[in-house]
């Protein structure tokens, strides 16, 4: 049995291969109507994608769009690992963590 590597131990090529594999599994689960399995593979792919994002590009105090959640913005308070902690704008300001791959800059040209 092959020992699975952590995302943090993978090279960029290995991460991209893993993301492709996970997206293919998610697609198959979606076609079969297995919604919970689809969601798990999607989340795993987003986590793997977070290891391709330089955490230095996410700045505390800035506001970002949430990829996959149109019209919703996220204020980053701080980073911990590959997660940005903060709150969604317009909500109850409940603190939550999002994988950094889900955050897209609202500044033009980025």
Legacy VTK file of the C-alpha trace (Angstrom):
# vtk DataFile Version 3.0
C-alpha trace
ASCII
DATASET POLYDATA
POINTS 110 float
0.000 0.000 0.000
1.290 3.417 -0.985
1.784 5.962 1.779
-0.088 9.194 1.044
1.916 12.400 1.111
0.652 15.494 2.851
-0.145 18.401 0.536
2.619 20.385 2.242
5.158 17.721 1.182
4.084 17.629 -2.483
5.806 19.388 -5.364
3.836 21.763 -7.583
3.527 19.024 -10.226
2.260 16.500 -7.657
-0.280 19.034 -6.351
-1.585 19.768 -9.843
-1.870 16.030 -10.547
-3.721 15.506 -7.255
-6.093 18.404 -7.997
-6.887 16.879 -11.392
-7.516 13.483 -9.802
-9.805 14.979 -7.154
-11.736 17.049 -9.717
-12.274 13.915 -11.829
-13.596 12.033 -8.776
-15.863 14.986 -7.974
-17.179 15.010 -11.542
-17.963 11.294 -11.391
-19.693 11.655 -8.024
-21.775 14.533 -9.411
-22.791 12.443 -12.432
-23.853 9.621 -10.115
-25.816 12.053 -7.947
-23.694 11.435 -4.830
-23.821 14.984 -3.513
-21.921 14.491 -0.248
-19.033 12.694 -2.003
-18.933 15.454 -4.625
-18.641 18.095 -1.869
-15.812 16.190 -0.147
-13.733 15.946 -3.338
-14.387 19.612 -4.167
-13.170 20.671 -0.696
-10.089 18.470 -0.943
-9.263 20.018 -4.329
-9.606 23.534 -2.861
-7.257 22.572 -0.022
-4.696 21.219 -2.494
-5.043 24.430 -4.542
-4.322 26.423 -1.373
-0.816 24.955 -1.350
-0.219 26.497 -4.786
-1.115 29.983 -3.467
1.604 32.054 -1.802
0.169 33.055 1.608
2.017 36.378 1.288
-0.467 37.372 -1.428
-3.291 37.371 1.153
-3.055 40.467 3.310
-4.732 40.795 6.724
-7.089 43.762 6.798
-7.943 43.409 3.098
-11.257 42.363 1.547
-11.499 39.519 -0.988
-14.187 37.976 -3.168
-15.096 34.398 -2.276
-14.614 32.144 -5.302
-17.797 30.191 -5.921
-19.969 32.534 -3.836
-20.898 35.391 -6.174
-21.383 38.800 -4.606
-20.021 37.749 -1.209
-16.918 39.383 0.233
-14.599 38.270 3.021
-12.570 40.483 5.366
-9.309 38.775 6.387
-8.240 39.328 9.987
-5.267 36.944 10.035
-3.729 33.890 8.394
-2.993 30.573 10.036
-1.407 27.990 7.802
-3.341 27.788 4.542
-6.482 29.337 6.045
-7.580 32.958 6.176
-9.556 33.803 9.299
-12.081 36.613 9.229
-15.734 37.274 8.476
-18.133 37.700 5.562
-19.275 41.244 4.931
-22.954 41.971 5.466
-23.365 39.093 7.871
-23.241 38.696 11.620
-19.445 39.095 11.631
-19.120 35.496 12.774
-15.474 34.468 12.567
-14.728 31.667 10.130
-11.780 30.235 8.236
-11.583 29.797 4.467
-8.856 28.040 2.468
-6.766 30.758 0.821
-7.441 29.341 -2.646
-11.070 30.488 -2.255
-10.054 34.149 -1.954
-9.805 36.359 -5.043
-8.549 39.936 -4.988
-11.101 42.689 -5.531
-8.369 45.034 -6.732
-8.241 45.491 -10.496
-5.424 43.787 -12.326
-5.087 40.933 -9.828
LINES 1 111
110 0 1 2 3 4 5 6 7 8 9 10 11 12 13 14 15 16 17 18 19 20 21 22 23 24 25 26 27 28 29 30 31 32 33 34 35 36 37 38 39 40 41 42 43 44 45 46 47 48 49 50 51 52 53 54 55 56 57 58 59 60 61 62 63 64 65 66 67 68 69 70 71 72 73 74 75 76 77 78 79 80 81 82 83 84 85 86 87 88 89 90 91 92 93 94 95 96 97 98 99 100 101 102 103 104 105 106 107 108 109
